[in-house]
Amino acid sequence: MDKNIGAELDNRYETYKANPPNISASKSAIDLVIQAYMTSRQQPPPAKLDPEFRAVAIRQIRLFIFAG
């Protein structure tokens, strides 16, 4: 499960970097996590997600899926 969520998180991050979303953009859990992370950084997007953030995000998204 972590591998699949991680792959989707990386894919969505690449999409975010290529075309930063506007206010009416997708409101999926993964997109919201990436938007919040990038807003808190206030820096240009790095090439890859921070490994520590990525691990926490995967755990939280997994919890969201199973609890939902």
C-alpha positions in Angstrom: 0.0 0.0 0.0 2.8 2.4 0.9 4.4 1.8 -2.5 1.2 2.7 -4.4 0.5 5.8 -2.3 4.1 6.9 -2.6 4.0 6.5 -6.4 0.8 8.5 -6.6 2.2 11.2 -4.3 5.3 11.6 -6.4 3.1 11.7 -9.6 0.9 14.4 -8.1 3.9 16.4 -7.0 5.4 16.3 -10.5 2.0 17.6 -11.8 2.0 20.3 -9.1 5.5 21.5 -10.1 4.6 21.6 -13.8 1.3 23.5 -13.2 0.7 24.9 -9.7 -3.0 24.7 -8.9 -5.3 27.6 -8.5 -8.1 28.0 -5.9 -10.5 25.9 -7.9 -8.1 23.0 -8.4 -8.6 19.4 -7.3 -9.4 18.9 -3.6 -8.2 15.3 -3.2 -6.4 14.4 0.0 -3.1 14.0 -1.8 -3.4 17.4 -3.6 -4.4 19.1 -0.3 -1.3 17.6 1.4 1.0 18.8 -1.3 -0.6 22.3 -1.4 -0.2 22.7 2.4 3.4 21.5 2.3 4.3 23.9 -0.5 2.5 26.8 1.2 4.4 26.3 4.4 7.8 26.1 2.7 7.5 29.5 0.9 10.4 28.5 -1.4 10.5 27.3 -5.0 9.5 23.6 -5.3 12.4 21.2 -4.8 13.2 18.5 -7.4 11.8 15.8 -5.1 9.7 15.8 -2.0 11.6 15.8 1.3 11.9 12.1 2.3 10.7 12.8 5.9 7.6 14.7 4.7 7.0 12.0 2.1 7.0 9.2 4.8 4.6 11.2 7.1 2.3 12.0 4.2 2.1 8.4 3.1 1.2 7.3 6.6 -1.4 10.0 7.0 -3.0 9.3 3.6 -3.0 5.5 4.4 -4.8 6.3 7.6 -7.3 8.5 5.8 -8.1 5.7 3.3 -8.6 3.0 5.9 -10.5 5.2 8.4 -12.8 6.5 5.6 
